[in-house]
């Protein structure tokens, strides 16, 4: 199959093809679309990666939003198939399911053009691995695109598909297979800056960040070739992270390279000219949700593509309903939609005129170019990602970014680090002149405007503690710790997830009582929820049932409010298939999604 794939792709021209050669080959075959040209900094990055991969090293790659960093993954995938000298496969790890969907979709679309003869081999060599998308259960395909949740479970000896066998003591499962897959791969960790905006605990860090550092420690120690990709990772935090890794390795310094946009001639002058020539006006207004409605009404009459981003689902829903009440044909997007309903909305965004009200799910993995963005204030790196949705196309010449202050920022909207929000507001005000903010969102600064790099670095100027989770490190690095230990700790210590405050819980919102419970059925009809969502639905009096595995069959039992915390135990014993709402229409609709 591999040889047939290579022959179809016409890449078997040289067994000594470099990553850079493969990148150029993909461009020449219109893999990235007609008219795509090589990005000079991606060329540098690929040459640098080849060097670090040979040494089992670490590459930290920071490039602006919209620069095309995922080409690193696609080129490395073809390289792994063509000549697996330094890594056998590529495992691309992302914090968001939406981004995983987008990366895989673009991979498939790349093989529909000049490479169409190889199209039918793609899903046999590449796959997505996450909840209800078992494209590579043991991470063995030559390109695996997965979530940090799945990746951290695999490292901790818990293949998700074998949880029940492990929990019931029927065996340890094939836990070494995905771990071995990781150790012979190039691991690409995407959007790593996303871990920096979470609320901090008493130790000055977060659960997810500590587990991430433990995983990095293990991978670097094991000499697994590693790429950390980001658009907005503050330079000071990169230094702190590397310093912590060096300390953990006790003097055995890893081989690493940093490619940080704007530093040491790592600049794309053509890209800078392209971005700086765009007239993107930014202003700071306030306050309250009414400001969103007023701004949206003002711009909707003059612009065709309007993006409104709020930090929570209730806020987004309120603004969406008000805009609809004013006669605007707005769409709503957040994380609580069934996949088909979400896909239908994204399809509508391909039109020439739209208004989208969204939460932060739009920051990555949603390929749109808005003329106007009206957004809640958010930590600096989140704002850069949101502004990256404005005037995104090469021929877009102007755009508007409106940042709305709100009293809820004083407590971080219950999802963000309050200190980061306050510092972001201070930095915006410091570079404002009569409400107009002088900032370049995708390029370096100049005499008139601060660049996005300096904006992020100034906000994240304080030291960030990059401590690691000793327990998780021992789970993944020592064979004295078994898969059963991982299940026990997930249940008793980690609240069902190594990264989150709650495990992801599939909630079925099927309109039919006839539940087939196949993987494809669950993928189409379920929504990822957490314990908080379920508790709120029960408090509303919504009937929810547990669908459990029972001696090879499925059984349905009502879920009582006092039993919510037992869901973690059912998940960790592999018994819970999903939760089910028999009367989903009470809280779910195609237009508004799930409103817990």
N, C-alpha and C positions, 0 to 999 in steps of 0.2 A: 504493500500500500504506500509506504513512504517513497519508494523509488518511482512509482506511478505518479504520485503527487508532484515530485520534483520535475519529472519529465513534462507534465502538463504545465507547470509554472514556468518552465524554461529557465530555471535557475541552476540547473546542473551543468552550467557552462564551465565552472571551475571549482574543483574541490577545495581550493584555497581562497574562496570568496570571503572577503572581510565583511563585518557588519556594515561598513560604509558602502561597500559594493552592493550589498543587498538592498540598502535604503535607496540607492540610486536606481536599482533595478525596479523596485516597487514604484518609484516615481515615474519611470519611463513607461510602465504598463498601466498608468492611470489608477493605481491602487488608491491613492489619496484624492482622486477626482481629476477631471481634465483641467489642464493648466497649472496644476500644482508644481511648485518649484522647490528645489532643495533649500532647507533652512540651514544657514551656515553654522549656527550654534548646535543644531542637532548633529551635524557632521562632526563637530568637535566632541560632542558628548559620546557619540558612537565610537570614535577612535579611543577616547578615554576609557569607555566601558570595556573595550576589548582588552586594554591593558590591566584594568582592575580585576576583570573576570579571570584572567590567567593567574593572578596572584591570590584569588579567593578574597578579594578586597571589597571595599565599600565605596560607592559613588553617591555623593549628595548633589542632586541636580535641581537648581532653582531657576525657573524660567517664567516669563509673564503668562498670564491667562491667554488662551487662544493661540499659543505658539506651536502647538502640535506635539507635546511631549510623548503622547501615546505611540508615536512612530518608533520610539525606543523599544517598546514591547513587541510591536508587529515585526520589526526587523530582527529582533533577537529570536522570536519564534521561528522564523524561516531559517535563521542560522542554526538553531538547535536541531532542526530537521535535516538540514544540509550537511552539517559537520559538527556533531556534538562533542567537540574537543574539551571545552571548559565547563559546559553545563548541558544536561540532557534535555531539559525542558525549561519553560518560563512559567512562573507562578506570579500572576499579577494580583495584588491584594488591594482592595479598596474599602473605604468605610461605608460606602453607600451602594445599595442594590441598584439604584437608578444609573449610577455610573457604570456598573458592571454590565447592565443591559445595553448601555450606549456603546461601550467598548466592543462587546461581542457583535452588536448590530453593524458597527462600522467595519469590523473584520469581515463579516459575511458580505457586506456591500462591496468591499474592496475586491472580492473574488467574483463579482458579477459582471465586471467589465472585460478588459483585455485578458483577464485570467479566468474567464468563465469555464474553461475546460477543467480547471481544478476545483471548481465550486463544490462538487459533490463529495470531495474528500475533507472539506473543512471541518464539518461536525464530527468526523472520525478522529481528527487530530487535535481539535480544540473544543473546549466546553466550559460552561459556567457551572460553578458548584456553590450552591447556597440553598436556603429553604425552598423546597419544592422545585428545585432545578438541579437535578443530579446528573450533570453533564460529565462529571469525572469524580465519582465517589471517593476514590483513594488518591486523588490528585496525580493521576498517572498519565494523562494525555500530554501532548507536547506543548500545549498552551492551556493553562488553567486560569480562569478569571474567577476570583472568589472574594468573599467578605473577610474582614478581620475576625469576625465571630467564628466562622468556619475554620480559618487558619489557626487561631489560638486553640481551638478544640483539637484539631489534628495534631498540633505540637504536643498537647497535653495527653495524648494517647486515647482520645475519645473520638473515633470516627462517628459522626452523627447517625449513620445508618445502623450502627451496632450498639447503640446505647442500651437497648433492652437486654441483650445478651450479657453485656458487661455488668449492668446493674443487678441482674438476677443471679450472677455467678455462673452462668452457663459457659463462660469462657472469657478470655481477655480480648477477644476480637482480633482483627488483623491490624492492630494499632501500629505496628512497625512499617506497614506498607506506605501509608501517607507520610510518615516521618522520613522514611528513606527517600521518598519522592522529593521532599523538601530539600534534603541534604545534597541531592544531585541536580539541583535546579538553580537557575538565576531567579532570585526573588525580587520583584519590583513592588515596593510599597508606595502607593499613590495617595496624594492629598494628606500627607502625614501632619500637616499643620492643623488639621481638624481637631486633633486631640488637645490643642492648646487653649481653646475657648471654653472648655467645660468648667463648671463650678469646682473650686478647689476644696479639699477636705482640711481637717485641722493640721495636717502635716505640710500643707502648702503645695500639694500635688493632687492628682486624681487617680482613681482606680484604673481607668483605661490607660493613662499615661505610664503608670508603673508596670503594668503588664506588657505594654509595648516595649519599654526599656528592657524588660526581662527577655523578651523574644529577640530583640536586637543583640543583647549580650550573648545569647546562645548561638545565634546565627553567625555573628562575627567570630566568636570563639571557635566555631566549627568550620570556619573558612568557606562559608557559603557565599558565593558572589551575590552582592546586594546593591540595589539602587533605591534610594529614597528620593521620590519626586514630589515637588511642591511648587506652588506659585508664590506663596506668601510666608514661608518659614523665616522668622526673624534671624538675622545673622548671629546675634548674640546667643540665641537658643541653640543654633547649630553648634557653636563653640562649646556651650555647656553640655550638650548631649554627647559630643565626642570626648570631652574631658571625663564625663562620667563613665563612658564605655572603657576608656583607657584605665581608669582607676579599678574598674571591675575586673579587667584582665590582668591586673597586678603586674604591670610593667611590660607585658607582652603586647606591644603596640600593633594594632591592625594596620594594614595598608589601606589608605583611603585617599580619595580625591574629592575636592569641592569645586563645583562649577556654579558660581553664584552670579546671577545676571548683574552686570554693571561693574564687576570687580576684575581687576587684572586683565583688561582688554576683552573680557567675555561680554561683548556687546555686538548686537546686530544693527548696524547703522541704517540699513534699508528699513528694518522693522521700526526702529526709532523714528525715522522720517515719516513712515506710514502712519504711526500712531500719533505723533505730535502734530501732524497736519490735520488730524480730526478735531473739530471744534466741539468738545464735550464740556458743556457748562454744568457746574455743580453748585447747588445751593442748600443751605441749612434752614429749615423752617420748623414751626411747631405751633401748637402742641396738640396731641391727642388724635384720636381716630377720625374726628371730623376733618382734620387737615388732610387726611388721605382722600376722603371723599371730595373735598373742594379741589385738591390738586388734580385728581383723576378727571373730574368734570371739566376743569379748565383745559387740560391737554387733549382730552378725547375728541374735542371738536376740531383740533388742528393737526393731530398726528394719527397715523394708522396703526402703530404697534406700541401698545402701552403695557408696561410691566409694573405691577404693584406687589411688593414683597413685605410681609409681616412676619413677626418672629414666632407666633403661635397660631394654632388652628382656630381657636375661638376668635382671635383678632381678625384673622383672614376671613373667616365666615361672616363676621359682622360687617366688614367693609364690602365684601362681595354682595351681601343681601342689600345693602344700602345702594350700591351702584346699580344692581338689577332693578331696585325700586325706582331709581331715577331714569330708567329706560335704557341703560347701557347693556349691550349684549356681552357681558363679561363671562369668562370661564374661571373656575376655581380649581386649584391644584394643591394637594398636600400629600402626606405619606399614607393616608388612610383610604385609598381607593383600591378597588379590584384592578388587576392588571389590564383587562380589556377596556375598562372605563378610562383608565389613565392613558392608554394607547390612543383611544379615540380623541381625547383632548389634545394630545401631542400632534395628532394628524391635523387637527383644526388649526394649529399654530403654524402650519406650512402655508396658510393663506396669506394674502396681501394686507389683511386688516384683522386685528384682534386686540382684545383687552384681557390680560391674564392677571388674576389675583392669586398669589401663591405664598407658601411658606419658604423656608430656606432650602427645600428640596430642589429648587430651581438653580441653586448655586453651581452645581456641577451635574453633568450627565443630561442636561436639557439644552439641545443645540438650537438656540433662538438668538435673534438679533433685534433688540427693542430700540425704538427711537427715544422713548422716555422711560425712566425708572423712577418710581416713587417708593421709598423703602424706609422701614423702621431703622433707627440707629442700631448698629450691631458692632461686635469687636472688629478691629481694623481688617483682619484677614478675611472675615466674612463680607465686609463692605467691598473689598477689592474683587472678590469673586462675583458679587452681585453686579457691580459696575462693569464687570467683564462681559455681561450679557447685553451691553449697550453698544451700538455701532460696531458690532462684532465682525461684520463682513468687510472684506478688503475695500470694496467700493463705497461703504458707508462713510459719509463725510462729517456728520454731526450728530449730536445726541444731547440729552438732558438727564442729569441725575439729581433727584430731590430727596434729601435725607430729613426725615421727620423725627423730631425729639418727642419724648413722651415721659410722663411721670413713672411709668412702669419700668423705665430704665434704671431707676434707683434700686430695684431688687433683681436686676438682670433678667427680667421676664421669666424668672424661675428656671432658666435654661443656660444662661451665660454667666461668666465670671464678672461680678459687679465692678471690680476694680478696672478690668479691661474696658468695659463699657464707658466708665467715667473718663478714663484716659483717652479713649477714642474721641469722645465729645470735646474734651479739652484741646486735642490736637486739631480737630476740625475747626474749632473756633479760633485757634491760634493762626490758622492760615485762611481766615475769612476776612472779607472786606464787604461790609454791608450785606451780609447773608450769603454772598457768593464765596464759595470755597475754591481756592486756587490749588488744584491738584491734578496730576497726570495719573490716570488709573491704570495704564498699561505701559508706561514708559518712564524713563528716568527724569529727574527734575531738571529745571533750568532756572534762570534768574527770576522768572515770573511765578513758577509753580513748583510745589514740592512733588517729587516722584513717589510712586507707590511704594518703592523700597524704603525710602526714608520715613514715609508715613507709618509703615508697619513697624520698622525698627524703633521709632520714637515711642510708639504706643507700648511695645513690648520691651521697654528699656530695662525694666527690673529683672533681676535674676529669677529664672524659673527652676524649681527643684526637679532634677531628673533622677529621682531615686528609682530603685527597682523593687519588684515584689519577690521577696526571698522564697516564699512558698511556691509561687508559680514557677520560678526558675528551677527549683528542685524537682518539681513535677516533670518538667520537660528535659532536664539534663541528667537525671539519675534513674537507673533501672531498678533501684530499690523501691521507687514509687510506682505503683501499679495503676492501670486504668480504673480499678475500683477505688483507689485513693482519690483520683480525679473526680469521679462521680460523687463520692462522699463530700469532698471539699466544695464542689459546685453547689451541692444541696445545703450544706451547713454553714459555709463561710462566704461564698461568692454570690449568693442569692440567685443561682441559676445561670449566671453569665460571668465570664472573666472580665468583660468590658463594660457592661451596662448595670444599671441598678435593678434591672428586671430582665428575665429572658424574653426573647421574642415569642409570642404565642399566636399561632394561626387561628383566626376567627372566621368561620364559614358564614357567609351571608348569601347563601344560595336561595333563590326564590322557590325552589322545589324541595319537598320533603324527601324525595328520592335521592339519597346521597350515595354515590358510587365509591367515594373515598379513594379513587385512584390518584396517583401523583398528579396527573394532568388535570383532573377535576379540582383537586385542592389548589393547584397553582392558579387556576382561573377564577375560583370562587372564594378565595380566602384573603384576609387582610392581616398584615403583621400588627399585633397589638402588644401591650405590656400589662402588668398587674394593675397599674393605676387605671388604665382604660377599662379593664374588666370590672374593677371595683365601682367605678363611676356608673357604668351601665347597670349594674345590679342595684345600686342605690336609686336609680330611676325606675326600678321595677321591671326592667327588661329581662325576659326569661332567657337564660343561657344554659346550654347542656354540655356536658363533657362527653366526647366520643372516645371511648377507651378500647384498647386491645384486651380481649378476654378469651384466652385459650384458642387463639387463631381466628376468632371472630371479633366483631365490633359490637360494643354495647353503649347505650346512651343513658346518662344519668343527669339529673338536674344539678346545677351548681348553685350552692347557697352562699350568701354573702360571707358567712363565717368560714367558708371553705376556700376562699381565694388563695390564701397563703399555701394551701396544700397543692396548688397547681404546679409549683416548682418540683415537688416530690414526684408527681405524676410524670412530669417531663423527664426528670433525671432517672426514672426507672423505665423509661421508654414506653410507658403505657398510654400516654395521651397522644391521640392522633391529631385532634383539633378540638376547639370549642365551636359550638354551633348556636346561632340565633334563629329559632323557628319563625320569628316575626321580625325579620331584619328591616322591613319597610318602615318600621317605627323610628329607626335611627340611621338608616342608610338610604342614600339615593344616588343615582348616576351623576347628578349634577353637583351634589355637596359632599359625597363620600360618607364615611362614618363620623358621626358627631357624638363622641362619648360624653 
